[in-house]
């Protein structure tokens, strides 16, 4: 009989840090001590606390080991699993108290979270359908097929208040209702958007890697609700672990009769196929995604007609992203009132964020809608490292905007974010501190949009390039105050005239930084300085003669020959030769070199 389960993160982050080798080492060492029948090693999905990976969680002891290496495994097995003694040096420090070890749910990172979409991630083996069924998996599908009419399913999703978690937040139930007419009379499709192209976003990937069956179950429920018998999951090929686990899950579901014909002994038929995307950002837009599934170049189509009327293969189609789907089975099982009791008046339930950037605890966070930005960053994220001050947070990726410190206590929901020029998007949340230049940040996101534009419409194809050129001039000290007016005028033109939602939201990072950080833009164009000391063209490196020891280290490391001087005498930087790479600054042990 198994007395202990050793859970090891098998998500992309921990896998890249060697968690698969840790699993192998655990299995080998457990076998050496003869405990293979008493201790089970389980490869799970992402735990969420990515900053501490690779992670190992031992049940029922609830001991959380962080930053584990293969050379630590033998000690964990011999001390913890054989002798019952915790290896304290590897335990996540916050869980170790004078009274003993406290559970993860009592730590600052987890205690204010509410995990619905992520409920199984990190706790079940994603490659085992039996473990998913053990957490009430496919029970919701059985319920709708045997106890509910399709219209009742649609109404349940409507009553829950669930809004799409991948973009502007359109009500999910409304989308299903639009596509529900003429059931059984026309071919219909259910699609899942698993493309997730925002820089820094990995919410959907983590659900697919940690709980793939929840997406299959949700799609089957949607198929029953609108009268569709075929589903497609559009997932980017750069997610190899997610793709492999989806393939395993689909085959298992077919084997168990949970996909295919006569599901649960009813006359309902539904199957799912995968379609791999090549990583084009525009294919996150629903019509471009459907065009790509059809085998054509991924480009958006004018709307109307909307996909619920004329979508994939010109048939009625609904498209939800992974996180939206992950909520569906729980809403069916627990009722719409349960889901609607969480969140705010117009934004129900929870939201998953990929918390990254200048914050201590990077990783996946799922909180009720209405949680403040300060709570997410300071209490869950552990605050800004190195004593730096919070400056801004970017939500919604390239389609979102920068939230300044003056809105640090904003309650996060769809409408509040839109009111200050940002948006929820898929859930990327990038934290910035005083060392970030907001003009450079706007340029970074616009650079991404320019590269990813499909080129179909002129406002996006040409307009974003012209905006990027203006930003380049500003960061190189060539900008003027008139450029700021041109930048804003062009941004609003693109918003009003681009063909699809991605083009229409591309100017958001520029508009939000112009709105809240205009003083930085003005400093760049009038004073020709970068207040955050990021833009290289506006920097000057200097050597303080009183601090310089004449060690010649900076002289030797400078590849351009810009530094001159003799041993034990103060050195000098030739500003005309200096390429501002920062190598001298980073290697000066006496703090004699500064950038201004």
C-alpha positions as CSV (number, residue, x, y, z in Angstrom):
1,X,0.0,0.0,0.0
2,X,1.3,3.5,-1.0
3,X,2.0,5.6,2.1
4,X,3.6,8.6,0.5
5,X,3.3,10.4,-2.8
6,X,6.2,12.4,-4.1
7,X,4.8,15.1,-6.5
8,X,7.3,16.6,-9.0
9,X,6.5,19.4,-11.3
10,X,6.6,18.3,-14.9
11,X,5.7,21.7,-16.4
12,X,7.8,23.4,-19.0
13,X,9.6,25.7,-16.4
14,X,10.7,22.9,-14.1
15,X,11.4,20.5,-17.0
16,X,13.8,23.0,-18.4
17,X,15.5,23.1,-15.0
18,X,15.9,19.3,-14.9
19,X,12.8,18.0,-13.2
20,X,12.7,14.9,-15.4
21,X,16.1,13.9,-14.2
22,X,15.0,14.4,-10.6
23,X,12.0,12.0,-11.3
24,X,14.4,9.4,-12.6
25,X,16.8,9.8,-9.6
26,X,13.8,9.6,-7.2
27,X,12.6,6.3,-8.8
28,X,16.1,4.9,-8.8
29,X,16.9,5.8,-5.1
30,X,13.5,4.7,-3.9
31,X,14.0,1.3,-5.5
32,X,17.5,1.1,-3.9
33,X,16.0,1.4,-0.4
34,X,13.2,-1.0,-1.3
35,X,10.3,1.5,-1.0
36,X,8.9,1.2,-4.5
37,X,5.7,-0.4,-3.2
38,X,5.2,2.2,-0.5
39,X,6.2,5.5,-2.2
40,X,4.8,6.7,-5.6
41,X,6.5,9.3,-7.7
42,X,4.0,11.4,-9.6
43,X,4.8,13.7,-12.5
44,X,2.4,16.7,-12.2
45,X,1.8,20.0,-13.9
46,X,2.8,23.4,-12.7
47,X,2.5,24.2,-9.0
48,X,2.5,27.9,-9.8
49,X,5.5,29.0,-7.7
50,X,7.8,29.0,-10.7
51,X,10.5,31.1,-9.1
52,X,11.4,28.2,-6.9
53,X,11.6,25.4,-9.4
54,X,12.3,22.5,-9.7
55,X,9.9,21.7,-6.9
56,X,9.0,18.5,-5.1
57,X,6.0,18.1,-2.8
58,X,5.7,15.1,-0.5
59,X,2.2,14.0,0.7
60,X,0.7,13.4,3.2
61,X,3.5,15.4,5.0
62,X,2.9,18.5,2.9
63,X,6.6,19.2,2.8
64,X,7.5,21.5,-0.1
65,X,11.1,21.3,-1.3
66,X,12.3,24.0,-3.7
67,X,15.1,24.5,-6.1
68,X,15.9,20.8,-5.9
69,X,18.9,19.3,-7.8
70,X,19.5,15.7,-8.8
71,X,22.3,15.6,-6.2
72,X,19.8,16.4,-3.5
73,X,17.6,13.4,-4.3
74,X,19.5,10.7,-2.4
75,X,19.4,12.8,0.8
76,X,15.6,13.4,0.4
77,X,15.0,9.7,0.0
78,X,17.3,8.5,2.8
79,X,16.4,11.2,5.3
80,X,12.8,12.0,4.6
81,X,11.3,8.9,3.1
82,X,13.3,6.3,5.0
83,X,14.0,8.0,8.4
84,X,11.1,10.5,8.5
85,X,13.4,13.5,8.9
86,X,12.8,16.6,6.9
87,X,15.7,18.0,4.9
88,X,15.4,21.5,6.2
89,X,17.9,23.1,3.9
90,X,15.7,22.4,0.9
91,X,12.3,23.3,2.4
92,X,10.7,26.5,1.1
93,X,11.6,28.8,4.0
94,X,8.1,30.2,4.5
95,X,6.7,26.8,5.2
96,X,9.2,26.0,7.9
97,X,8.1,27.3,11.3
98,X,9.0,26.8,15.0
99,X,6.0,24.5,15.3
100,X,6.9,22.5,12.3
101,X,6.0,22.6,8.6
102,X,2.9,24.4,7.4
103,X,1.0,23.6,4.2
104,X,1.5,25.5,1.0
105,X,-2.1,26.8,1.2
106,X,-1.1,28.8,4.3
107,X,1.8,30.6,2.6
108,X,1.5,34.2,1.4
109,X,1.7,33.0,-2.2
110,X,-1.3,30.7,-2.0
111,X,-3.5,31.8,0.9
112,X,-5.3,34.6,-1.1
113,X,-5.6,32.5,-4.2
114,X,-8.7,30.7,-5.3
115,X,-7.8,27.9,-7.7
116,X,-10.6,26.8,-10.1
117,X,-9.0,26.8,-13.6
118,X,-5.7,25.6,-11.9
119,X,-7.4,23.3,-9.3
120,X,-5.7,20.1,-10.6
121,X,-2.4,21.6,-11.7
122,X,0.4,20.3,-9.6
123,X,-1.8,17.7,-7.9
124,X,-2.6,15.0,-10.4
125,X,-0.7,13.1,-13.1
126,X,-1.9,14.9,-16.3
127,X,-1.2,11.8,-18.3
128,X,-3.6,9.6,-16.3
129,X,-7.3,9.8,-17.1
130,X,-8.0,7.8,-13.9
131,X,-6.5,10.5,-11.7
132,X,-8.7,13.2,-13.5
133,X,-11.8,11.0,-13.0
134,X,-10.8,10.7,-9.3
135,X,-11.2,14.5,-9.0
136,X,-14.8,14.3,-10.3
137,X,-13.5,14.5,-13.9
138,X,-16.1,13.9,-16.7
139,X,-18.8,14.0,-14.0
140,X,-20.0,17.3,-15.4
141,X,-20.2,15.9,-18.9
142,X,-22.2,12.9,-17.6
143,X,-24.6,15.3,-15.8
144,X,-25.4,17.5,-18.8
145,X,-25.9,14.4,-21.1
146,X,-28.2,12.6,-18.7
147,X,-29.9,15.3,-16.6
148,X,-29.9,18.6,-18.6
149,X,-31.2,19.9,-21.9
150,X,-28.9,21.8,-24.2
151,X,-30.8,25.0,-23.5
152,X,-30.4,24.4,-19.7
153,X,-26.6,24.1,-20.2
154,X,-26.5,27.4,-22.1
155,X,-28.6,29.1,-19.5
156,X,-26.3,27.8,-16.7
157,X,-23.3,29.3,-18.4
158,X,-25.2,32.6,-18.9
159,X,-26.3,32.7,-15.2
160,X,-22.7,32.1,-14.0
161,X,-21.5,35.4,-15.6
162,X,-18.5,33.7,-17.1
163,X,-16.7,35.9,-19.5
164,X,-14.0,34.9,-22.0
165,X,-10.6,34.8,-20.4
166,X,-8.6,35.3,-23.6
167,X,-9.3,38.9,-24.6
168,X,-12.0,41.5,-24.3
169,X,-14.2,39.4,-22.0
170,X,-17.2,38.6,-24.1
171,X,-19.9,36.7,-22.1
172,X,-19.3,33.0,-22.8
173,X,-23.0,32.0,-22.4
174,X,-24.0,34.7,-24.9
175,X,-21.6,33.3,-27.4
176,X,-23.0,29.8,-26.9
177,X,-26.6,31.1,-27.2
178,X,-25.8,32.8,-30.6
179,X,-24.6,29.5,-32.0
180,X,-27.3,27.2,-30.4
181,X,-30.0,27.6,-33.1
182,X,-30.8,24.9,-35.6
183,X,-29.3,22.1,-33.6
184,X,-29.0,18.9,-35.6
185,X,-29.8,20.7,-38.9
186,X,-26.4,22.2,-39.8
187,X,-22.8,21.3,-39.1
188,X,-21.3,23.1,-36.2
189,X,-17.9,23.3,-34.5
190,X,-16.3,23.9,-31.1
191,X,-12.8,25.4,-31.2
192,X,-10.3,25.9,-28.4
193,X,-7.8,28.7,-28.7
194,X,-4.5,27.4,-27.1
195,X,-2.3,29.7,-29.2
196,X,-1.4,32.1,-26.3
197,X,1.0,34.4,-28.1
198,X,1.4,37.2,-25.5
199,X,5.0,37.7,-24.3
200,X,5.3,36.4,-20.8
201,X,2.0,34.6,-20.8
202,X,1.9,30.9,-19.9
203,X,-1.5,30.3,-18.2
204,X,-3.1,28.2,-21.0
205,X,0.1,26.2,-21.5
206,X,0.2,25.3,-17.8
207,X,-3.4,24.1,-17.8
208,X,-2.8,22.0,-20.9
209,X,0.3,20.5,-19.3
210,X,-1.2,20.0,-15.9
211,X,-4.9,19.2,-16.6
212,X,-5.6,18.5,-20.3
213,X,-8.8,16.5,-19.7
214,X,-10.6,19.5,-18.3
215,X,-10.4,21.1,-21.8
216,X,-11.7,18.0,-23.5
217,X,-14.6,17.8,-21.1
218,X,-15.5,21.4,-21.5
219,X,-15.4,21.2,-25.3
220,X,-17.7,18.2,-25.2
221,X,-20.1,20.1,-23.0
222,X,-20.1,23.0,-25.4
223,X,-20.7,20.7,-28.3
224,X,-23.8,19.3,-26.6
225,X,-25.0,22.8,-25.8
226,X,-24.9,24.1,-29.3
227,X,-25.3,20.9,-31.3
228,X,-21.8,20.3,-32.6
229,X,-20.1,17.0,-33.1
230,X,-16.6,18.1,-33.9
231,X,-14.0,20.1,-32.0
232,X,-10.6,21.5,-32.8
233,X,-7.8,22.5,-30.4
234,X,-5.5,25.1,-32.0
235,X,-2.2,24.9,-30.1
236,X,1.1,26.4,-30.9
237,X,3.8,23.9,-31.9
238,X,6.3,25.6,-29.5
239,X,4.4,23.9,-26.7
240,X,5.7,20.3,-27.2
241,X,4.8,19.1,-23.6
242,X,1.3,20.4,-23.9
243,X,0.8,18.9,-27.4
244,X,2.0,15.5,-26.2
245,X,-0.2,15.5,-23.2
246,X,-3.2,16.6,-25.3
247,X,-2.6,13.7,-27.6
248,X,-2.4,11.3,-24.7
249,X,-5.6,12.7,-23.2
250,X,-7.6,12.5,-26.4
251,X,-6.6,8.9,-27.0
252,X,-7.5,8.0,-23.4
253,X,-10.9,9.7,-23.6
254,X,-11.6,7.9,-26.8
255,X,-10.6,4.6,-25.2
256,X,-12.9,5.3,-22.3
257,X,-15.8,6.2,-24.6
258,X,-15.8,9.9,-23.4
259,X,-15.0,11.1,-26.9
260,X,-16.5,9.5,-30.1
261,X,-20.0,8.1,-30.6
262,X,-22.8,7.5,-28.1
263,X,-21.0,9.1,-25.2
264,X,-22.4,7.9,-21.8
265,X,-24.8,5.7,-23.7
266,X,-26.6,8.6,-25.2
267,X,-27.0,9.6,-28.9
268,X,-24.5,12.4,-28.5
269,X,-21.4,12.1,-30.7
270,X,-18.4,14.4,-30.3
271,X,-14.7,14.1,-31.2
272,X,-11.7,16.4,-31.0
273,X,-8.6,16.9,-33.2
274,X,-5.5,18.9,-32.7
275,X,-4.2,21.6,-35.1
276,X,-0.7,23.0,-34.6
277,X,0.0,26.6,-35.1
278,X,3.4,28.0,-36.3
279,X,3.4,30.7,-33.6
280,X,1.9,33.7,-35.4
281,X,0.5,36.1,-32.9
282,X,-2.4,37.1,-35.2
283,X,-3.7,33.5,-35.0
284,X,-4.9,34.3,-31.5
285,X,-7.6,36.4,-33.2
286,X,-10.6,34.1,-33.7
287,X,-11.2,34.5,-37.4
288,X,-7.5,34.2,-38.2
289,X,-7.3,31.1,-36.0
290,X,-10.2,29.5,-37.9
291,X,-8.6,30.5,-41.3
292,X,-5.4,28.7,-40.2
293,X,-7.3,25.6,-39.1
294,X,-8.8,25.5,-42.6
295,X,-5.3,25.3,-44.0
296,X,-4.9,28.9,-45.2
297,X,-2.6,31.6,-44.1
298,X,-3.8,33.0,-40.7
299,X,-5.4,36.3,-41.5
300,X,-8.4,37.9,-39.9
301,X,-11.7,38.2,-41.7
302,X,-14.1,41.2,-41.5
303,X,-17.0,40.8,-39.0
304,X,-20.0,40.5,-39.3
305,X,-20.8,37.8,-40.0
306,X,-19.5,36.6,-36.6
307,X,-18.2,33.0,-36.1
308,X,-21.3,32.0,-34.2
309,X,-23.1,32.5,-37.5
310,X,-20.4,31.8,-40.0
311,X,-17.1,30.5,-38.7
312,X,-15.0,27.5,-39.3
313,X,-15.6,26.1,-42.8
314,X,-18.4,28.7,-43.1
315,X,-20.4,26.9,-40.3
316,X,-21.6,28.2,-36.9
317,X,-18.6,28.0,-34.5
318,X,-17.8,28.9,-31.0
319,X,-14.3,29.6,-29.8
320,X,-13.2,29.7,-26.2
321,X,-9.6,29.8,-24.8
322,X,-8.1,27.2,-22.5
323,X,-8.7,29.1,-19.2
324,X,-12.4,29.8,-20.1
325,X,-12.9,26.1,-20.8
326,X,-11.2,25.1,-17.5
327,X,-14.0,26.8,-15.6
328,X,-16.9,25.1,-17.4
329,X,-17.0,21.7,-15.6
330,X,-16.8,23.3,-12.2
331,X,-19.7,25.6,-13.1
332,X,-21.9,22.6,-14.1
333,X,-21.0,20.7,-11.0
334,X,-21.3,23.5,-8.4
335,X,-24.0,25.6,-10.0
336,X,-23.9,29.1,-11.6
337,X,-24.6,30.7,-8.3
338,X,-21.4,29.3,-6.8
339,X,-19.3,30.8,-9.6
340,X,-21.2,34.1,-9.6
341,X,-20.7,34.5,-5.9
342,X,-17.0,35.2,-6.6
343,X,-15.6,38.3,-8.2
344,X,-17.3,41.7,-8.9
345,X,-20.7,42.7,-10.2
346,X,-19.7,42.6,-13.9
347,X,-16.7,40.2,-13.7
348,X,-17.5,36.9,-12.0
349,X,-15.2,34.1,-10.9
350,X,-11.4,34.1,-10.8
351,X,-8.6,35.0,-13.2
352,X,-5.2,33.4,-13.7
353,X,-2.2,35.7,-14.2
354,X,1.3,34.9,-15.3
355,X,3.1,37.1,-12.8
356,X,6.6,38.1,-14.1
357,X,9.1,40.9,-14.2
358,X,10.4,42.8,-11.2
359,X,8.7,40.7,-8.5
360,X,10.0,38.2,-6.0
361,X,7.6,35.3,-6.6
362,X,7.2,34.9,-10.3
363,X,4.7,32.3,-11.5
364,X,1.0,31.4,-11.9
365,X,-1.5,33.2,-9.7
366,X,-5.3,32.6,-9.7
367,X,-7.3,35.2,-7.7
368,X,-11.0,36.2,-7.5
369,X,-11.9,39.1,-9.8
370,X,-11.7,42.3,-7.9
371,X,-8.5,41.5,-6.1
372,X,-6.3,44.6,-6.1
373,X,-3.1,44.9,-8.1
374,X,-1.2,45.7,-4.9
375,X,-2.4,42.5,-3.3
376,X,-1.2,40.4,-6.2
377,X,2.2,42.0,-6.4
378,X,3.0,42.8,-2.7
379,X,1.2,40.0,-0.8
380,X,1.2,37.1,-3.3
381,X,4.1,38.1,-5.4
382,X,6.3,39.1,-2.4
383,X,6.9,42.6,-3.6
384,X,9.6,44.3,-5.6
385,X,13.1,42.9,-5.1
386,X,16.2,44.8,-4.0
387,X,14.3,47.6,-2.2
388,X,13.1,49.1,-5.5
389,X,9.8,51.0,-5.9
390,X,6.9,49.8,-7.9
391,X,6.6,51.9,-11.1
392,X,4.1,50.1,-13.3
393,X,2.5,46.9,-14.3
394,X,1.7,45.8,-17.9
395,X,-1.5,43.7,-18.2
396,X,-2.8,42.2,-21.4
397,X,0.5,41.9,-23.2
398,X,1.0,43.9,-26.4
399,X,-2.7,44.6,-26.5
400,X,-2.8,46.0,-22.9
401,X,-1.5,49.0,-21.2
402,X,0.7,50.1,-18.3
403,X,-0.9,50.7,-14.9
404,X,1.0,53.3,-12.9
405,X,1.6,53.5,-9.2
406,X,-1.3,55.9,-8.7
407,X,-3.6,53.0,-9.6
408,X,-1.8,50.4,-7.5
409,X,-4.9,49.7,-5.5
410,X,-7.2,49.3,-8.5
411,X,-9.5,46.3,-8.2
412,X,-8.7,44.0,-11.2
413,X,-11.6,43.3,-13.4
414,X,-12.5,43.8,-17.1
415,X,-14.1,47.2,-16.8
416,X,-11.7,48.8,-14.3
417,X,-8.7,47.9,-16.5
418,X,-10.3,49.3,-19.7
419,X,-11.2,52.5,-17.8
420,X,-7.5,53.3,-17.3
421,X,-6.4,52.3,-20.8
422,X,-5.4,48.7,-20.2
423,X,-7.2,45.4,-20.6
424,X,-7.3,41.9,-19.1
425,X,-6.2,40.1,-22.2
426,X,-5.1,36.6,-21.6
427,X,-3.6,37.4,-18.2
428,X,0.0,38.3,-18.6
429,X,1.1,40.6,-15.7
430,X,4.6,42.1,-16.0
431,X,5.8,44.2,-13.1
432,X,8.2,47.1,-13.6
433,X,10.3,49.1,-11.1
434,X,12.0,52.4,-11.1
435,X,14.8,51.1,-13.4
436,X,12.4,50.6,-16.3
437,X,12.1,53.2,-19.0
438,X,8.4,53.5,-20.0
439,X,9.3,54.8,-23.5
440,X,11.5,51.8,-24.0
441,X,8.7,49.5,-22.7
442,X,6.2,51.0,-25.2
443,X,8.8,50.5,-28.0
444,X,9.4,46.9,-26.9
445,X,5.7,45.9,-27.2
446,X,5.3,47.8,-30.4
447,X,8.3,46.1,-31.9
448,X,6.6,42.8,-31.2
449,X,3.4,44.0,-32.8
450,X,5.2,45.2,-35.9
451,X,6.9,41.8,-36.3
452,X,3.7,39.9,-35.8
453,X,1.3,42.0,-37.9
454,X,-0.2,39.8,-40.6
455,X,-0.1,42.7,-43.0
456,X,-3.6,42.4,-44.3
457,X,-4.8,45.9,-43.4
458,X,-2.8,49.1,-43.9
459,X,-3.5,50.8,-40.5
460,X,-1.7,47.9,-38.7
461,X,0.9,47.0,-41.4
462,X,2.1,50.5,-42.0
463,X,0.8,52.5,-39.0
464,X,2.5,50.4,-36.4
465,X,5.8,50.7,-38.3
466,X,5.5,54.5,-38.4
467,X,4.8,54.6,-34.6
468,X,7.8,52.4,-34.0
469,X,10.0,54.8,-36.1
470,X,8.8,57.7,-34.0
471,X,9.6,55.8,-30.8
472,X,13.1,54.9,-32.2
473,X,13.8,58.5,-32.8
474,X,12.7,59.5,-29.3
475,X,14.9,56.9,-27.6
476,X,17.8,57.9,-29.8
477,X,17.5,61.6,-28.8
478,X,16.2,62.7,-32.2
479,X,12.6,63.2,-31.2
480,X,10.6,66.4,-31.0
481,X,7.5,67.6,-29.1
482,X,5.6,67.5,-32.4
483,X,6.5,63.7,-32.6
484,X,4.5,63.2,-29.4
485,X,1.4,64.7,-31.1
486,X,2.0,62.6,-34.2
487,X,2.4,59.5,-32.1
488,X,-0.9,60.0,-30.3
489,X,-2.8,60.9,-33.5
490,X,-1.5,57.9,-35.3
491,X,-2.4,55.6,-32.3
492,X,-6.0,56.7,-32.3
493,X,-6.2,56.3,-36.1
494,X,-5.0,52.7,-35.9
495,X,-7.4,51.9,-33.1
496,X,-10.3,53.2,-35.2
497,X,-9.4,51.7,-38.5
498,X,-7.5,48.4,-38.1
499,X,-9.3,45.3,-39.3
500,X,-9.1,43.0,-36.2
501,X,-8.9,43.3,-32.5
502,X,-5.1,42.8,-32.4
503,X,-4.5,45.8,-34.7
504,X,-7.0,47.9,-32.8
505,X,-5.3,47.3,-29.5
506,X,-1.7,47.5,-30.7
507,X,-1.4,51.2,-29.8
508,X,-2.5,50.6,-26.2
509,X,1.0,50.4,-24.6
510,X,1.9,53.7,-26.3
511,X,-1.3,55.5,-25.3
512,X,-1.2,54.3,-21.7
513,X,2.5,55.3,-21.3
514,X,1.8,58.7,-22.9
515,X,-1.1,59.2,-20.6
516,X,0.6,58.3,-17.3
517,X,4.3,58.8,-18.0
518,X,4.4,61.8,-20.4
519,X,7.1,63.4,-18.4
520,X,9.4,60.6,-19.4
521,X,8.6,61.2,-23.1
522,X,9.2,65.0,-22.6
523,X,12.6,64.3,-20.9
524,X,13.6,62.2,-23.9
525,X,12.7,64.9,-26.5
526,X,13.5,68.1,-24.7
527,X,16.4,67.3,-22.3
528,X,17.7,64.4,-24.4
529,X,18.0,62.2,-21.3
530,X,16.5,58.9,-20.2
531,X,15.4,59.3,-16.5
532,X,15.6,55.5,-16.0
533,X,19.0,55.4,-17.7
534,X,18.0,52.7,-20.1
535,X,18.1,54.2,-23.6
536,X,21.7,53.8,-24.7
537,X,21.9,56.7,-27.1
538,X,21.0,59.1,-24.2
539,X,23.6,57.7,-21.7
540,X,27.0,58.9,-20.8
541,X,29.5,56.8,-18.9
542,X,31.8,58.6,-16.6
543,X,34.7,57.6,-14.3
544,X,35.0,59.3,-10.9
545,X,38.7,60.1,-10.5
546,X,38.4,60.1,-6.7
547,X,37.1,56.5,-6.7
548,X,39.1,55.1,-9.5
549,X,42.1,52.9,-8.3
550,X,43.7,52.6,-11.7
551,X,43.4,48.8,-11.6
552,X,43.0,48.8,-15.5
553,X,40.3,46.1,-15.4
554,X,37.9,48.4,-17.2
555,X,40.6,49.3,-19.8
556,X,41.2,45.6,-20.5
557,X,37.5,44.7,-20.8
558,X,36.6,47.5,-23.2
559,X,36.5,46.0,-26.7
560,X,36.3,49.5,-28.3
561,X,39.4,51.0,-26.8
562,X,37.3,53.8,-25.3
563,X,39.1,53.8,-21.9
564,X,42.6,55.1,-21.4
565,X,44.8,55.5,-18.4
566,X,47.8,54.1,-16.5
567,X,48.1,51.7,-13.6
568,X,47.3,53.4,-10.2
569,X,46.0,56.5,-12.0
570,X,42.5,57.6,-12.7
571,X,41.2,56.4,-16.1
572,X,39.2,58.4,-18.7
573,X,36.3,57.3,-21.0
574,X,36.3,58.7,-24.6
575,X,32.6,59.3,-25.2
576,X,33.0,59.3,-29.0
577,X,34.4,55.7,-28.9
578,X,32.2,54.4,-26.2
579,X,29.3,52.1,-27.4
580,X,27.7,52.1,-24.0
581,X,27.7,48.4,-23.6
582,X,28.0,48.7,-19.8
583,X,30.8,46.1,-19.6
584,X,33.1,48.6,-17.7
585,X,30.3,49.5,-15.3
586,X,29.4,45.9,-14.5
587,X,33.0,45.0,-13.8
588,X,34.2,48.0,-11.8
589,X,34.7,46.7,-8.2
590,X,35.1,50.2,-6.7
591,X,31.9,51.9,-8.0
592,X,34.0,54.4,-9.9
593,X,32.0,54.2,-13.1
594,X,28.5,55.6,-13.4
595,X,26.0,56.1,-16.2
596,X,24.2,59.4,-16.5
